[in-house]
Amino acid sequence: MPINYSTYKLWSRSQTQWQWSGGMVPVLAGINYSSMLAIAKQLDIKVSPGMFLKIQALEAYTIEKIRKKMEKK
């Protein structure tokens, strides 16, 4: 099994857990980590500090990408 498989599996299953804020102009706030950890538990994935850092990096990249896309509208 590839080393990042568990991270990818948890990341892909957590895509319904994004939080938005901002009222009239929505702003992507980030992943709901409580929900993500519940998903990890359901999938029997132990979230190590290293995996958590990978998830945060993916989250930061995604937030930046979506914010840039929304600025173009």
C-alpha positions as CSV (number, residue, x, y, z in Angstrom):
1,M,0.0,0.0,0.0
2,P,1.5,3.4,-1.0
3,I,2.6,5.5,1.9
4,N,0.1,8.3,1.3
5,Y,-2.9,6.1,0.7
6,S,-4.5,6.6,4.1
7,T,-4.0,10.4,3.8
8,Y,-5.6,10.4,0.3
9,K,-8.4,8.2,1.5
10,L,-9.2,10.4,4.5
11,W,-8.8,13.6,2.4
12,S,-11.1,12.4,-0.4
13,R,-13.8,11.2,2.1
14,S,-13.7,14.5,3.9
15,Q,-14.6,16.7,0.9
16,T,-18.2,17.1,2.1
17,Q,-16.9,18.7,5.3
18,W,-15.9,22.1,4.1
19,Q,-17.0,25.1,6.2
20,W,-17.9,28.5,4.7
21,S,-18.4,31.8,6.3
22,G,-19.0,35.4,5.2
23,G,-22.7,36.1,4.6
24,M,-23.3,37.8,1.3
25,V,-19.8,37.0,0.0
26,P,-19.0,33.4,1.0
27,V,-15.5,32.7,2.2
28,L,-14.1,29.2,2.4
29,A,-12.9,28.8,6.0
30,G,-11.6,25.2,5.9
31,I,-12.2,21.6,6.8
32,N,-14.3,20.8,9.8
33,Y,-11.7,18.8,11.7
34,S,-14.1,17.3,14.2
35,S,-16.0,15.7,11.3
36,M,-12.8,14.7,9.5
37,L,-11.6,12.9,12.7
38,A,-15.0,11.1,13.0
39,I,-14.6,9.9,9.3
40,A,-11.0,8.7,10.2
41,K,-12.4,6.7,13.1
42,Q,-15.1,5.2,10.8
43,L,-12.4,4.3,8.3
44,D,-10.1,2.9,11.0
45,I,-7.4,5.4,10.1
46,K,-5.1,6.6,12.8
47,V,-4.3,10.3,12.2
48,S,-0.6,10.8,13.0
49,P,0.9,14.2,13.4
50,G,2.5,13.8,10.0
51,M,-0.8,12.9,8.3
52,F,-2.4,15.9,10.0
53,L,0.3,18.1,8.5
54,K,-0.4,16.6,5.0
55,I,-4.1,17.2,5.4
56,Q,-3.4,20.8,6.4
57,A,-1.2,21.3,3.4
58,L,-3.9,20.0,1.1
59,E,-6.4,22.2,2.8
60,A,-4.3,25.3,2.5
61,Y,-3.6,24.6,-1.2
62,T,-7.3,24.0,-1.9
63,I,-8.4,27.2,0.0
64,E,-5.9,29.3,-2.0
65,K,-7.0,27.7,-5.3
66,I,-10.7,28.3,-4.6
67,R,-10.2,31.8,-3.4
68,K,-8.3,32.7,-6.5
69,K,-11.0,31.2,-8.7
70,M,-13.8,33.1,-6.8
71,E,-11.8,36.4,-7.2
72,K,-12.0,36.0,-11.0
73,K,-15.9,36.0,-10.9
